[in-house]
């Protein structure tokens, strides 16, 4: 992280949350991402590929719905909140 310019890589947070949320036994799972900015640099390009080409959120939801057969997940939601003032 560059202290004076910062950088945002929301995909790291999203992907790192999966093992935690997958092992929980609650049938309703929610991922809430809060960011102070938009992805920048190579993470921005990675975001476009993951979300536009590979539909990563859809794949995450499908994976969580089928992951744990003992504690069956019934519902999955993903929310992204950006505090970036440029989206206005």
PDB file with one MODEL, atoms N, CA, C and O in Angstrom:
MODEL        1
ATOM      1  N   UNK A   1       0.842  -1.177   0.000  1.00  0.00           N
ATOM      2  CA  UNK A   1       0.000   0.000   0.000  1.00  0.00           C
ATOM      3  C   UNK A   1       0.885   1.237   0.000  1.00  0.00           C
ATOM      4  O   UNK A   1       1.830   1.340   0.782  1.00  0.00           O
ATOM      5  N   UNK A   2       0.576   2.149  -0.862  1.00  0.00           N
ATOM      6  CA  UNK A   2       1.284   3.425  -0.926  1.00  0.00           C
ATOM      7  C   UNK A   2       0.527   4.408  -0.039  1.00  0.00           C
ATOM      8  O   UNK A   2      -0.603   4.781  -0.356  1.00  0.00           O
ATOM      9  N   UNK A   3       1.121   4.821   1.041  1.00  0.00           N
ATOM     10  CA  UNK A   3       0.446   5.668   2.027  1.00  0.00           C
ATOM     11  C   UNK A   3      -0.065   6.975   1.428  1.00  0.00           C
ATOM     12  O   UNK A   3      -1.155   7.420   1.787  1.00  0.00           O
ATOM     13  N   UNK A   4       0.677   7.593   0.542  1.00  0.00           N
ATOM     14  CA  UNK A   4       0.275   8.886   0.006  1.00  0.00           C
ATOM     15  C   UNK A   4      -0.659   8.781  -1.203  1.00  0.00           C
ATOM     16  O   UNK A   4      -1.316   9.764  -1.544  1.00  0.00           O
ATOM     17  N   UNK A   5      -0.735   7.662  -1.835  1.00  0.00           N
ATOM     18  CA  UNK A   5      -1.607   7.535  -2.990  1.00  0.00           C
ATOM     19  C   UNK A   5      -2.624   6.438  -2.806  1.00  0.00           C
ATOM     20  O   UNK A   5      -3.721   6.479  -3.363  1.00  0.00           O
ATOM     21  N   UNK A   6      -2.248   5.475  -2.029  1.00  0.00           N
ATOM     22  CA  UNK A   6      -3.144   4.365  -1.777  1.00  0.00           C
ATOM     23  C   UNK A   6      -3.383   3.542  -3.023  1.00  0.00           C
ATOM     24  O   UNK A   6      -2.866   3.843  -4.099  1.00  0.00           O
ATOM     25  N   UNK A   7      -4.136   2.550  -2.869  1.00  0.00           N
ATOM     26  CA  UNK A   7      -4.510   1.678  -3.959  1.00  0.00           C
ATOM     27  C   UNK A   7      -5.647   0.814  -3.476  1.00  0.00           C
ATOM     28  O   UNK A   7      -5.781   0.562  -2.279  1.00  0.00           O
ATOM     29  N   UNK A   8      -6.455   0.366  -4.390  1.00  0.00           N
ATOM     30  CA  UNK A   8      -7.601  -0.455  -4.023  1.00  0.00           C
ATOM     31  C   UNK A   8      -7.576  -1.726  -4.846  1.00  0.00           C
ATOM     32  O   UNK A   8      -7.417  -1.688  -6.066  1.00  0.00           O
ATOM     33  N   UNK A   9      -7.734  -2.844  -4.177  1.00  0.00           N
ATOM     34  CA  UNK A   9      -7.832  -4.148  -4.815  1.00  0.00           C
ATOM     35  C   UNK A   9      -8.963  -4.897  -4.143  1.00  0.00           C
ATOM     36  O   UNK A   9      -8.729  -5.695  -3.234  1.00  0.00           O
ATOM     37  N   UNK A  10     -10.190  -4.647  -4.583  1.00  0.00           N
ATOM     38  CA  UNK A  10     -11.359  -5.250  -3.946  1.00  0.00           C
ATOM     39  C   UNK A  10     -11.421  -6.754  -4.148  1.00  0.00           C
ATOM     40  O   UNK A  10     -12.028  -7.458  -3.342  1.00  0.00           O
ATOM     41  N   UNK A  11     -10.805  -7.255  -5.204  1.00  0.00           N
ATOM     42  CA  UNK A  11     -10.851  -8.696  -5.465  1.00  0.00           C
ATOM     43  C   UNK A  11     -10.145  -9.496  -4.379  1.00  0.00           C
ATOM     44  O   UNK A  11     -10.586 -10.592  -4.033  1.00  0.00           O
ATOM     45  N   UNK A  12      -9.067  -8.969  -3.846  1.00  0.00           N
ATOM     46  CA  UNK A  12      -8.367  -9.671  -2.768  1.00  0.00           C
ATOM     47  C   UNK A  12      -9.286  -9.861  -1.571  1.00  0.00           C
ATOM     48  O   UNK A  12      -9.343 -10.947  -0.993  1.00  0.00           O
ATOM     49  N   UNK A  13      -9.999  -8.817  -1.202  1.00  0.00           N
ATOM     50  CA  UNK A  13     -10.934  -8.923  -0.081  1.00  0.00           C
ATOM     51  C   UNK A  13     -12.054  -9.901  -0.359  1.00  0.00           C
ATOM     52  O   UNK A  13     -12.422 -10.697   0.505  1.00  0.00           O
ATOM     53  N   UNK A  14     -12.597  -9.844  -1.566  1.00  0.00           N
ATOM     54  CA  UNK A  14     -13.685 -10.743  -1.940  1.00  0.00           C
ATOM     55  C   UNK A  14     -13.221 -12.193  -1.892  1.00  0.00           C
ATOM     56  O   UNK A  14     -13.887 -13.034  -1.288  1.00  0.00           O
ATOM     57  N   UNK A  15     -12.101 -12.495  -2.512  1.00  0.00           N
ATOM     58  CA  UNK A  15     -11.619 -13.875  -2.574  1.00  0.00           C
ATOM     59  C   UNK A  15     -11.152 -14.393  -1.216  1.00  0.00           C
ATOM     60  O   UNK A  15     -11.302 -15.579  -0.921  1.00  0.00           O
ATOM     61  N   UNK A  16     -10.591 -13.519  -0.397  1.00  0.00           N
ATOM     62  CA  UNK A  16     -10.141 -13.946   0.939  1.00  0.00           C
ATOM     63  C   UNK A  16     -11.308 -14.202   1.883  1.00  0.00           C
ATOM     64  O   UNK A  16     -11.146 -14.911   2.877  1.00  0.00           O
ATOM     65  N   UNK A  17     -12.472 -13.646   1.597  1.00  0.00           N
ATOM     66  CA  UNK A  17     -13.640 -13.872   2.452  1.00  0.00           C
ATOM     67  C   UNK A  17     -14.270 -15.246   2.236  1.00  0.00           C
ATOM     68  O   UNK A  17     -14.999 -15.732   3.101  1.00  0.00           O
ATOM     69  N   UNK A  18     -14.001 -15.870   1.107  1.00  0.00           N
ATOM     70  CA  UNK A  18     -14.698 -17.116   0.760  1.00  0.00           C
ATOM     71  C   UNK A  18     -14.464 -18.273   1.723  1.00  0.00           C
ATOM     72  O   UNK A  18     -15.436 -18.921   2.111  1.00  0.00           O
ATOM     73  N   UNK A  19     -13.227 -18.572   2.134  1.00  0.00           N
ATOM     74  CA  UNK A  19     -13.063 -19.688   3.076  1.00  0.00           C
ATOM     75  C   UNK A  19     -13.797 -19.466   4.399  1.00  0.00           C
ATOM     76  O   UNK A  19     -14.315 -20.410   4.997  1.00  0.00           O
ATOM     77  N   UNK A  20     -13.836 -18.219   4.847  1.00  0.00           N
ATOM     78  CA  UNK A  20     -14.509 -17.902   6.110  1.00  0.00           C
ATOM     79  C   UNK A  20     -16.013 -18.104   5.980  1.00  0.00           C
ATOM     80  O   UNK A  20     -16.634 -18.756   6.820  1.00  0.00           O
ATOM     81  N   UNK A  21     -16.582 -17.552   4.944  1.00  0.00           N
ATOM     82  CA  UNK A  21     -18.034 -17.649   4.786  1.00  0.00           C
ATOM     83  C   UNK A  21     -18.467 -19.062   4.398  1.00  0.00           C
ATOM     84  O   UNK A  21     -19.566 -19.482   4.762  1.00  0.00           O
ATOM     85  N   UNK A  22     -17.642 -19.797   3.677  1.00  0.00           N
ATOM     86  CA  UNK A  22     -18.002 -21.143   3.241  1.00  0.00           C
ATOM     87  C   UNK A  22     -18.120 -22.111   4.412  1.00  0.00           C
ATOM     88  O   UNK A  22     -18.988 -22.984   4.400  1.00  0.00           O
ATOM     89  N   UNK A  23     -17.266 -21.975   5.421  1.00  0.00           N
ATOM     90  CA  UNK A  23     -17.287 -22.941   6.516  1.00  0.00           C
ATOM     91  C   UNK A  23     -18.379 -22.672   7.551  1.00  0.00           C
ATOM     92  O   UNK A  23     -18.645 -23.527   8.396  1.00  0.00           O
ATOM     93  N   UNK A  24     -19.007 -21.513   7.499  1.00  0.00           N
ATOM     94  CA  UNK A  24     -20.073 -21.195   8.438  1.00  0.00           C
ATOM     95  C   UNK A  24     -21.296 -22.060   8.151  1.00  0.00           C
ATOM     96  O   UNK A  24     -21.521 -22.446   7.005  1.00  0.00           O
ATOM     97  N   UNK A  25     -22.088 -22.368   9.174  1.00  0.00           N
ATOM     98  CA  UNK A  25     -23.247 -23.243   8.978  1.00  0.00           C
ATOM     99  C   UNK A  25     -24.574 -22.502   8.846  1.00  0.00           C
ATOM    100  O   UNK A  25     -25.629 -23.134   8.815  1.00  0.00           O
ATOM    101  N   UNK A  26     -24.538 -21.174   8.767  1.00  0.00           N
ATOM    102  CA  UNK A  26     -25.767 -20.402   8.567  1.00  0.00           C
ATOM    103  C   UNK A  26     -26.265 -20.624   7.141  1.00  0.00           C
ATOM    104  O   UNK A  26     -25.467 -20.543   6.206  1.00  0.00           O
ATOM    105  N   UNK A  27     -27.557 -20.902   6.939  1.00  0.00           N
ATOM    106  CA  UNK A  27     -28.078 -21.149   5.590  1.00  0.00           C
ATOM    107  C   UNK A  27     -28.158 -19.898   4.713  1.00  0.00           C
ATOM    108  O   UNK A  27     -28.347 -20.009   3.501  1.00  0.00           O
ATOM    109  N   UNK A  28     -28.017 -18.721   5.302  1.00  0.00           N
ATOM    110  CA  UNK A  28     -28.011 -17.469   4.546  1.00  0.00           C
ATOM    111  C   UNK A  28     -26.636 -16.828   4.690  1.00  0.00           C
ATOM    112  O   UNK A  28     -26.176 -16.552   5.798  1.00  0.00           O
ATOM    113  N   UNK A  29     -25.995 -16.599   3.559  1.00  0.00           N
ATOM    114  CA  UNK A  29     -24.651 -16.036   3.569  1.00  0.00           C
ATOM    115  C   UNK A  29     -24.659 -14.695   2.842  1.00  0.00           C
ATOM    116  O   UNK A  29     -25.260 -14.555   1.777  1.00  0.00           O
ATOM    117  N   UNK A  30     -23.980 -13.707   3.437  1.00  0.00           N
ATOM    118  CA  UNK A  30     -23.909 -12.367   2.857  1.00  0.00           C
ATOM    119  C   UNK A  30     -22.463 -11.880   2.912  1.00  0.00           C
ATOM    120  O   UNK A  30     -21.806 -11.946   3.951  1.00  0.00           O
ATOM    121  N   UNK A  31     -21.989 -11.395   1.781  1.00  0.00           N
ATOM    122  CA  UNK A  31     -20.683 -10.745   1.718  1.00  0.00           C
ATOM    123  C   UNK A  31     -20.952  -9.271   1.459  1.00  0.00           C
ATOM    124  O   UNK A  31     -21.609  -8.913   0.482  1.00  0.00           O
ATOM    125  N   UNK A  32     -20.437  -8.419   2.341  1.00  0.00           N
ATOM    126  CA  UNK A  32     -20.583  -6.973   2.176  1.00  0.00           C
ATOM    127  C   UNK A  32     -19.181  -6.389   2.057  1.00  0.00           C
ATOM    128  O   UNK A  32     -18.390  -6.441   2.998  1.00  0.00           O
ATOM    129  N   UNK A  33     -18.892  -5.843   0.903  1.00  0.00           N
ATOM    130  CA  UNK A  33     -17.589  -5.221   0.643  1.00  0.00           C
ATOM    131  C   UNK A  33     -17.769  -3.710   0.758  1.00  0.00           C
ATOM    132  O   UNK A  33     -18.666  -3.138   0.138  1.00  0.00           O
ATOM    133  N   UNK A  34     -16.920  -3.070   1.547  1.00  0.00           N
ATOM    134  CA  UNK A  34     -16.928  -1.614   1.667  1.00  0.00           C
ATOM    135  C   UNK A  34     -15.541  -1.125   1.261  1.00  0.00           C
ATOM    136  O   UNK A  34     -14.530  -1.597   1.782  1.00  0.00           O
ATOM    137  N   UNK A  35     -15.504  -0.180   0.334  1.00  0.00           N
ATOM    138  CA  UNK A  35     -14.231   0.322  -0.166  1.00  0.00           C
ATOM    139  C   UNK A  35     -14.224   1.840  -0.162  1.00  0.00           C
ATOM    140  O   UNK A  35     -15.261   2.488  -0.302  1.00  0.00           O
ATOM    141  N   UNK A  36     -13.034   2.386   0.002  1.00  0.00           N
ATOM    142  CA  UNK A  36     -12.894   3.838  -0.041  1.00  0.00           C
ATOM    143  C   UNK A  36     -12.503   4.317  -1.431  1.00  0.00           C
ATOM    144  O   UNK A  36     -12.181   5.492  -1.609  1.00  0.00           O
ATOM    145  N   UNK A  37     -12.527   3.439  -2.404  1.00  0.00           N
ATOM    146  CA  UNK A  37     -12.162   3.858  -3.751  1.00  0.00           C
ATOM    147  C   UNK A  37     -12.386   2.781  -4.782  1.00  0.00           C
ATOM    148  O   UNK A  37     -12.806   1.669  -4.461  1.00  0.00           O
ATOM    149  N   UNK A  38     -12.106   3.115  -6.007  1.00  0.00           N
ATOM    150  CA  UNK A  38     -12.215   2.169  -7.100  1.00  0.00           C
ATOM    151  C   UNK A  38     -10.907   1.407  -7.228  1.00  0.00           C
ATOM    152  O   UNK A  38      -9.856   1.887  -6.803  1.00  0.00           O
ATOM    153  N   UNK A  39     -10.977   0.206  -7.820  1.00  0.00           N
ATOM    154  CA  UNK A  39      -9.754  -0.529  -8.089  1.00  0.00           C
ATOM    155  C   UNK A  39      -8.881   0.290  -9.029  1.00  0.00           C
ATOM    156  O   UNK A  39      -9.378   0.965  -9.930  1.00  0.00           O
ATOM    157  N   UNK A  40      -7.570   0.222  -8.804  1.00  0.00           N
ATOM    158  CA  UNK A  40      -6.639   0.980  -9.623  1.00  0.00           C
ATOM    159  C   UNK A  40      -5.518   0.073 -10.105  1.00  0.00           C
ATOM    160  O   UNK A  40      -5.274  -0.982  -9.519  1.00  0.00           O
ATOM    161  N   UNK A  41      -4.837   0.477 -11.166  1.00  0.00           N
ATOM    162  CA  UNK A  41      -3.697  -0.275 -11.684  1.00  0.00           C
ATOM    163  C   UNK A  41      -4.086  -1.643 -12.196  1.00  0.00           C
ATOM    164  O   UNK A  41      -5.149  -1.808 -12.795  1.00  0.00           O
ATOM    165  N   UNK A  42      -3.220  -2.637 -11.962  1.00  0.00           N
ATOM    166  CA  UNK A  42      -3.518  -3.973 -12.458  1.00  0.00           C
ATOM    167  C   UNK A  42      -4.754  -4.569 -11.797  1.00  0.00           C
ATOM    168  O   UNK A  42      -5.447  -5.346 -12.453  1.00  0.00           O
ATOM    169  N   UNK A  43      -5.085  -4.251 -10.509  1.00  0.00           N
ATOM    170  CA  UNK A  43      -6.332  -4.777  -9.958  1.00  0.00           C
ATOM    171  C   UNK A  43      -7.570  -4.337 -10.758  1.00  0.00           C
ATOM    172  O   UNK A  43      -8.553  -5.073 -10.845  1.00  0.00           O
ATOM    173  N   UNK A  44      -7.509  -3.133 -11.336  1.00  0.00           N
ATOM    174  CA  UNK A  44      -8.648  -2.659 -12.134  1.00  0.00           C
ATOM    175  C   UNK A  44      -8.830  -3.546 -13.364  1.00  0.00           C
ATOM    176  O   UNK A  44      -9.957  -3.902 -13.709  1.00  0.00           O
ATOM    177  N   UNK A  45      -7.736  -3.902 -14.023  1.00  0.00           N
ATOM    178  CA  UNK A  45      -7.821  -4.788 -15.191  1.00  0.00           C
ATOM    179  C   UNK A  45      -8.299  -6.177 -14.773  1.00  0.00           C
ATOM    180  O   UNK A  45      -9.108  -6.795 -15.465  1.00  0.00           O
ATOM    181  N   UNK A  46      -7.796  -6.662 -13.639  1.00  0.00           N
ATOM    182  CA  UNK A  46      -8.190  -7.965 -13.113  1.00  0.00           C
ATOM    183  C   UNK A  46      -9.687  -7.977 -12.777  1.00  0.00           C
ATOM    184  O   UNK A  46     -10.377  -8.965 -13.025  1.00  0.00           O
ATOM    185  N   UNK A  47     -10.177  -6.874 -12.214  1.00  0.00           N
ATOM    186  CA  UNK A  47     -11.605  -6.758 -11.885  1.00  0.00           C
ATOM    187  C   UNK A  47     -12.462  -6.891 -13.132  1.00  0.00           C
ATOM    188  O   UNK A  47     -13.464  -7.606 -13.129  1.00  0.00           O
ATOM    189  N   UNK A  48     -12.070  -6.203 -14.199  1.00  0.00           N
ATOM    190  CA  UNK A  48     -12.847  -6.280 -15.443  1.00  0.00           C
ATOM    191  C   UNK A  48     -12.905  -7.706 -15.967  1.00  0.00           C
ATOM    192  O   UNK A  48     -13.963  -8.168 -16.394  1.00  0.00           O
ATOM    193  N   UNK A  49     -11.781  -8.401 -15.940  1.00  0.00           N
ATOM    194  CA  UNK A  49     -11.755  -9.783 -16.427  1.00  0.00           C
ATOM    195  C   UNK A  49     -12.610 -10.679 -15.533  1.00  0.00           C
ATOM    196  O   UNK A  49     -13.426 -11.454 -16.033  1.00  0.00           O
ATOM    197  N   UNK A  50     -12.431 -10.579 -14.210  1.00  0.00           N
ATOM    198  CA  UNK A  50     -13.184 -11.430 -13.291  1.00  0.00           C
ATOM    199  C   UNK A  50     -14.688 -11.211 -13.386  1.00  0.00           C
ATOM    200  O   UNK A  50     -15.461 -12.169 -13.410  1.00  0.00           O
ATOM    201  N   UNK A  51     -15.096  -9.959 -13.440  1.00  0.00           N
ATOM    202  CA  UNK A  51     -16.526  -9.657 -13.363  1.00  0.00           C
ATOM    203  C   UNK A  51     -17.217  -9.652 -14.726  1.00  0.00           C
ATOM    204  O   UNK A  51     -18.339 -10.144 -14.845  1.00  0.00           O
ATOM    205  N   UNK A  52     -16.583  -9.118 -15.730  1.00  0.00           N
ATOM    206  CA  UNK A  52     -17.228  -9.018 -17.034  1.00  0.00           C
ATOM    207  C   UNK A  52     -17.116 -10.317 -17.836  1.00  0.00           C
ATOM    208  O   UNK A  52     -18.094 -10.759 -18.439  1.00  0.00           O
ATOM    209  N   UNK A  53     -15.941 -10.923 -17.844  1.00  0.00           N
ATOM    210  CA  UNK A  53     -15.740 -12.125 -18.645  1.00  0.00           C
ATOM    211  C   UNK A  53     -16.110 -13.402 -17.903  1.00  0.00           C
ATOM    212  O   UNK A  53     -16.710 -14.310 -18.479  1.00  0.00           O
ATOM    213  N   UNK A  54     -15.751 -13.470 -16.622  1.00  0.00           N
ATOM    214  CA  UNK A  54     -15.925 -14.726 -15.882  1.00  0.00           C
ATOM    215  C   UNK A  54     -17.113 -14.724 -14.929  1.00  0.00           C
ATOM    216  O   UNK A  54     -17.414 -15.750 -14.319  1.00  0.00           O
ATOM    217  N   UNK A  55     -17.786 -13.598 -14.794  1.00  0.00           N
ATOM    218  CA  UNK A  55     -18.978 -13.502 -13.927  1.00  0.00           C
ATOM    219  C   UNK A  55     -18.699 -14.103 -12.552  1.00  0.00           C
ATOM    220  O   UNK A  55     -19.418 -14.991 -12.092  1.00  0.00           O
ATOM    221  N   UNK A  56     -17.650 -13.610 -11.905  1.00  0.00           N
ATOM    222  CA  UNK A  56     -17.158 -14.188 -10.666  1.00  0.00           C
ATOM    223  C   UNK A  56     -18.194 -14.193  -9.539  1.00  0.00           C
ATOM    224  O   UNK A  56     -18.247 -15.153  -8.770  1.00  0.00           O
ATOM    225  N   UNK A  57     -19.010 -13.158  -9.421  1.00  0.00           N
ATOM    226  CA  UNK A  57     -20.008 -13.133  -8.342  1.00  0.00           C
ATOM    227  C   UNK A  57     -21.023 -14.258  -8.524  1.00  0.00           C
ATOM    228  O   UNK A  57     -21.421 -14.903  -7.554  1.00  0.00           O
ATOM    229  N   UNK A  58     -21.434 -14.489  -9.746  1.00  0.00           N
ATOM    230  CA  UNK A  58     -22.367 -15.588 -10.028  1.00  0.00           C
ATOM    231  C   UNK A  58     -21.727 -16.930  -9.671  1.00  0.00           C
ATOM    232  O   UNK A  58     -22.383 -17.796  -9.091  1.00  0.00           O
ATOM    233  N   UNK A  59     -20.456 -17.103 -10.015  1.00  0.00           N
ATOM    234  CA  UNK A  59     -19.760 -18.353  -9.704  1.00  0.00           C
ATOM    235  C   UNK A  59     -19.574 -18.536  -8.201  1.00  0.00           C
ATOM    236  O   UNK A  59     -19.677 -19.652  -7.692  1.00  0.00           O
ATOM    237  N   UNK A  60     -19.303 -17.449  -7.495  1.00  0.00           N
ATOM    238  CA  UNK A  60     -19.169 -17.523  -6.039  1.00  0.00           C
ATOM    239  C   UNK A  60     -20.489 -17.955  -5.421  1.00  0.00           C
ATOM    240  O   UNK A  60     -20.519 -18.838  -4.565  1.00  0.00           O
ATOM    241  N   UNK A  61     -21.577 -17.335  -5.852  1.00  0.00           N
ATOM    242  CA  UNK A  61     -22.897 -17.696  -5.318  1.00  0.00           C
ATOM    243  C   UNK A  61     -23.213 -19.163  -5.590  1.00  0.00           C
ATOM    244  O   UNK A  61     -23.653 -19.876  -4.687  1.00  0.00           O
ATOM    245  N   UNK A  62     -22.997 -19.619  -6.810  1.00  0.00           N
ATOM    246  CA  UNK A  62     -23.266 -21.021  -7.160  1.00  0.00           C
ATOM    247  C   UNK A  62     -22.396 -21.962  -6.331  1.00  0.00           C
ATOM    248  O   UNK A  62     -22.867 -23.000  -5.867  1.00  0.00           O
ATOM    249  N   UNK A  63     -21.123 -21.595  -6.146  1.00  0.00           N
ATOM    250  CA  UNK A  63     -20.214 -22.428  -5.362  1.00  0.00           C
ATOM    251  C   UNK A  63     -20.629 -22.530  -3.906  1.00  0.00           C
ATOM    252  O   UNK A  63     -20.594 -23.614  -3.324  1.00  0.00           O
ATOM    253  N   UNK A  64     -21.019 -21.419  -3.318  1.00  0.00           N
ATOM    254  CA  UNK A  64     -21.451 -21.436  -1.921  1.00  0.00           C
ATOM    255  C   UNK A  64     -22.757 -22.209  -1.745  1.00  0.00           C
ATOM    256  O   UNK A  64     -22.955 -22.864  -0.722  1.00  0.00           O
ATOM    257  N   UNK A  65     -23.640 -22.137  -2.724  1.00  0.00           N
ATOM    258  CA  UNK A  65     -24.905 -22.877  -2.640  1.00  0.00           C
ATOM    259  C   UNK A  65     -24.695 -24.389  -2.708  1.00  0.00           C
ATOM    260  O   UNK A  65     -25.509 -25.150  -2.186  1.00  0.00           O
ATOM    261  N   UNK A  66     -23.628 -24.823  -3.338  1.00  0.00           N
ATOM    262  CA  UNK A  66     -23.407 -26.267  -3.475  1.00  0.00           C
ATOM    263  C   UNK A  66     -22.249 -26.785  -2.626  1.00  0.00           C
ATOM    264  O   UNK A  66     -21.969 -27.983  -2.650  1.00  0.00           O
ATOM    265  N   UNK A  67     -21.570 -25.918  -1.879  1.00  0.00           N
ATOM    266  CA  UNK A  67     -20.347 -26.291  -1.175  1.00  0.00           C
ATOM    267  C   UNK A  67     -20.571 -27.266  -0.022  1.00  0.00           C
ATOM    268  O   UNK A  67     -19.968 -28.339  -0.002  1.00  0.00           O
ATOM    269  N   UNK A  68     -21.405 -26.921   0.915  1.00  0.00           N
ATOM    270  CA  UNK A  68     -21.551 -27.695   2.137  1.00  0.00           C
ATOM    271  C   UNK A  68     -22.866 -28.456   2.126  1.00  0.00           C
ATOM    272  O   UNK A  68     -23.936 -27.862   2.258  1.00  0.00           O
ATOM    273  N   UNK A  69     -22.786 -29.747   1.972  1.00  0.00           N
ATOM    274  CA  UNK A  69     -23.999 -30.576   1.894  1.00  0.00           C
ATOM    275  C   UNK A  69     -24.633 -30.812   3.262  1.00  0.00           C
ATOM    276  O   UNK A  69     -25.832 -31.078   3.345  1.00  0.00           O
ATOM    277  N   UNK A  70     -23.846 -30.718   4.339  1.00  0.00           N
ATOM    278  CA  UNK A  70     -24.389 -30.946   5.678  1.00  0.00           C
ATOM    279  C   UNK A  70     -25.194 -29.732   6.138  1.00  0.00           C
ATOM    280  O   UNK A  70     -26.347 -29.862   6.551  1.00  0.00           O
ATOM    281  N   UNK A  71     -24.579 -28.555   6.064  1.00  0.00           N
ATOM    282  CA  UNK A  71     -25.259 -27.310   6.437  1.00  0.00           C
ATOM    283  C   UNK A  71     -25.601 -26.601   5.137  1.00  0.00           C
ATOM    284  O   UNK A  71     -24.860 -25.724   4.692  1.00  0.00           O
ATOM    285  N   UNK A  72     -26.694 -26.968   4.542  1.00  0.00           N
ATOM    286  CA  UNK A  72     -27.067 -26.490   3.209  1.00  0.00           C
ATOM    287  C   UNK A  72     -27.290 -24.980   3.199  1.00  0.00           C
ATOM    288  O   UNK A  72     -28.099 -24.456   3.965  1.00  0.00           O
ATOM    289  N   UNK A  73     -26.569 -24.295   2.331  1.00  0.00           N
ATOM    290  CA  UNK A  73     -26.766 -22.863   2.129  1.00  0.00           C
ATOM    291  C   UNK A  73     -27.973 -22.673   1.222  1.00  0.00           C
ATOM    292  O   UNK A  73     -28.071 -23.294   0.164  1.00  0.00           O
ATOM    293  N   UNK A  74     -28.878 -21.819   1.640  1.00  0.00           N
ATOM    294  CA  UNK A  74     -30.117 -21.588   0.893  1.00  0.00           C
ATOM    295  C   UNK A  74     -30.110 -20.262   0.137  1.00  0.00           C
ATOM    296  O   UNK A  74     -30.834 -20.102  -0.846  1.00  0.00           O
ATOM    297  N   UNK A  75     -29.303 -19.325   0.589  1.00  0.00           N
ATOM    298  CA  UNK A  75     -29.316 -17.993  -0.015  1.00  0.00           C
ATOM    299  C   UNK A  75     -27.950 -17.340   0.126  1.00  0.00           C
ATOM    300  O   UNK A  75     -27.310 -17.436   1.173  1.00  0.00           O
ATOM    301  N   UNK A  76     -27.505 -16.672  -0.945  1.00  0.00           N
ATOM    302  CA  UNK A  76     -26.223 -15.969  -0.939  1.00  0.00           C
ATOM    303  C   UNK A  76     -26.417 -14.601  -1.591  1.00  0.00           C
ATOM    304  O   UNK A  76     -27.011 -14.505  -2.665  1.00  0.00           O
ATOM    305  N   UNK A  77     -25.927 -13.559  -0.956  1.00  0.00           N
ATOM    306  CA  UNK A  77     -25.955 -12.217  -1.527  1.00  0.00           C
ATOM    307  C   UNK A  77     -24.571 -11.597  -1.400  1.00  0.00           C
ATOM    308  O   UNK A  77     -23.841 -11.856  -0.443  1.00  0.00           O
ATOM    309  N   UNK A  78     -24.225 -10.772  -2.384  1.00  0.00           N
ATOM    310  CA  UNK A  78     -22.965 -10.034  -2.367  1.00  0.00           C
ATOM    311  C   UNK A  78     -23.289  -8.563  -2.628  1.00  0.00           C
ATOM    312  O   UNK A  78     -23.942  -8.226  -3.615  1.00  0.00           O
ATOM    313  N   UNK A  79     -22.822  -7.695  -1.730  1.00  0.00           N
ATOM    314  CA  UNK A  79     -23.041  -6.264  -1.872  1.00  0.00           C
ATOM    315  C   UNK A  79     -21.697  -5.555  -1.900  1.00  0.00           C
ATOM    316  O   UNK A  79     -20.776  -5.935  -1.177  1.00  0.00           O
ATOM    317  N   UNK A  80     -21.582  -4.530  -2.731  1.00  0.00           N
ATOM    318  CA  UNK A  80     -20.368  -3.721  -2.796  1.00  0.00           C
ATOM    319  C   UNK A  80     -20.758  -2.267  -2.574  1.00  0.00           C
ATOM    320  O   UNK A  80     -21.593  -1.716  -3.291  1.00  0.00           O
ATOM    321  N   UNK A  81     -20.149  -1.664  -1.580  1.00  0.00           N
ATOM    322  CA  UNK A  81     -20.409  -0.262  -1.253  1.00  0.00           C
ATOM    323  C   UNK A  81     -19.119   0.510  -1.472  1.00  0.00           C
ATOM    324  O   UNK A  81     -18.098   0.208  -0.855  1.00  0.00           O
ATOM    325  N   UNK A  82     -19.163   1.503  -2.346  1.00  0.00           N
ATOM    326  CA  UNK A  82     -17.989   2.324  -2.607  1.00  0.00           C
ATOM    327  C   UNK A  82     -18.218   3.716  -2.047  1.00  0.00           C
ATOM    328  O   UNK A  82     -19.254   4.337  -2.288  1.00  0.00           O
ATOM    329  N   UNK A  83     -17.244   4.192  -1.303  1.00  0.00           N
ATOM    330  CA  UNK A  83     -17.308   5.533  -0.725  1.00  0.00           C
ATOM    331  C   UNK A  83     -16.565   6.540  -1.599  1.00  0.00           C
ATOM    332  O   UNK A  83     -16.239   7.641  -1.156  1.00  0.00           O
ATOM    333  N   UNK A  84     -16.305   6.154  -2.831  1.00  0.00           N
ATOM    334  CA  UNK A  84     -15.576   6.989  -3.785  1.00  0.00           C
ATOM    335  C   UNK A  84     -16.483   8.112  -4.244  1.00  0.00           C
ATOM    336  O   UNK A  84     -17.578   7.850  -4.742  1.00  0.00           O
ATOM    337  N   UNK A  85     -16.059   9.352  -4.092  1.00  0.00           N
ATOM    338  CA  UNK A  85     -16.891  10.489  -4.465  1.00  0.00           C
ATOM    339  C   UNK A  85     -16.942  10.738  -5.969  1.00  0.00           C
ATOM    340  O   UNK A  85     -17.703  11.599  -6.410  1.00  0.00           O
ATOM    341  N   UNK A  86     -16.155  10.011  -6.778  1.00  0.00           N
ATOM    342  CA  UNK A  86     -16.165  10.211  -8.215  1.00  0.00           C
ATOM    343  C   UNK A  86     -17.353   9.546  -8.900  1.00  0.00           C
ATOM    344  O   UNK A  86     -17.604   9.812 -10.076  1.00  0.00           O
ATOM    345  N   UNK A  87     -18.091   8.689  -8.197  1.00  0.00           N
ATOM    346  CA  UNK A  87     -19.206   7.959  -8.814  1.00  0.00           C
ATOM    347  C   UNK A  87     -20.502   8.754  -8.743  1.00  0.00           C
ATOM    348  O   UNK A  87     -21.508   8.346  -9.325  1.00  0.00           O
ATOM    349  N   UNK A  88     -20.493   9.844  -8.061  1.00  0.00           N
ATOM    350  CA  UNK A  88     -21.499  10.733  -7.872  1.00  0.00           C
ATOM    351  C   UNK A  88     -22.853  10.789  -8.003  1.00  0.00           C
ATOM    352  O   UNK A  88     -23.458  11.823  -7.720  1.00  0.00           O
TER     353      UNK A  88
ENDMDL
END
